[in-house]
Amino acid sequence: MSAVAPTAGRLLASRLRVAPPRPVMVRLLGADAERVTLESTPETRHRGSFGLSWPGGDAIVGDVVAEDGRTVTRRLITSMARPPRDGVVRWNKFVHRGDPYTAHGLPFDEVVIDGPLGPLSAWYLPGRRSTWVLAVHGNRATREEALRVLPALSGAGFPVLVPAYRNDAEAPRSPDGMYHLGDTEWADLDAAVRYALRSGAGDVVLYGWSMGGGIVETFLDRSAHAGCVRAAVLDAPLLNAGAVTDAQLRRLHLPQWAGGAVKRLVTDHAGIDLTRLDHQNRPDRRPVPTLLFHGDADVHIPVACSDAFARRHGELVGYVRVPDCAHTLAWNADPRAYEKALIAFLVHGRTC
């Protein structure tokens, strides 16, 4: 096996170490009142709506209107301050920055949840319904991941709780300084659910992106409060940690025979039992109705995991498989269609 498997194992384990979110920076080549032109990258070529930010300003850009292989021109939807004519700007797949009020004018409270490792900050947006939505961001993301969908959820009357969890800037650090793919983080979500129930929620909907989806699934598998969950919404979820590891090995061009050794090394480094995080193939019946979004161009979490999950659970899982869409960008690709499916599911129980 030489040094290939140990090296790959250490590399994959290093991706579980806690680190600040890494901004994606792109070069802005020109701007006017209606359009911006950017360097061509996989991010800037992706269809849909995205955010840009620079010192002193933010903007939201829409679909691509022109490209020539080197540059991409996109429609300018809104802008706070005129974009610089050239320079480097931050590309924001979450579209918005800040908090619910600065992003959308939505009133909210910053509340504190008593988590198992210490206090966890959370945004709480009030609503008229008794069902609360708890929104769980992904690995190396922030609570800003939820900002895209807050207007739709709030507009439909749902109280929303957006909690931090261990290793976020607003939460305690895990003892080993590593993410655990939901294996430990689910306990922080359990604390958030208990907070919601104590604060008047009749039941809850759990909504998770990427590793946040894995946290939701681990909660449903292990929590004594799983019976209080009315439904789940999963966006490009981490349903099978072993399959995702296999996909990363393929991206590193490792031979298949090295996979077992690499997984053992990941387990040794992070203390994660990958077999316990296979939610895709759990034999028990699906506990709650679920709406599932996944883009078929996701290179981080294989869409095949969601395909298999949807087949296994039949009518209990409504599946929106989005073409030509990268990781957690189903909303960006078509916000109107995404929110139509989301609200139809949450309000009327329609899963497709």
Buried (B, 14 or more C-beta within 10 A) or exposed (E): EEEBBBBBBEBBBEBBBBEEBEEBEBBBBBBEEEBBBBBBBEBBEBBBBBBBBBEEBBBBBBBBEEBEEEBBBBBBBEBEEEBBEEEEBBBBBBBBBEBBEEBBEBEBEEBBBEBEBEBBBBBBBBBEBBBBBBBBBBBBBBBBBBBBBBBBBBEBBBBBBBBBBBBBEBBBBBEBEBBBBBBBBBBBBBBBBBBBBEEEBEBBBBBBBBBBBBBBBBBBBBBEBBEBBBBBBBBBBBBBBBBBBBBBBEEBEBEEEBBEBBBEBBBEBBEBEBEBBBBBBBEEEBBBBBBBBBBBBBEBBBBBBBBBBBEBBEEBBBBBBBEEBBBBBBBBBBBEEBBEBBBBBBEEEEBE
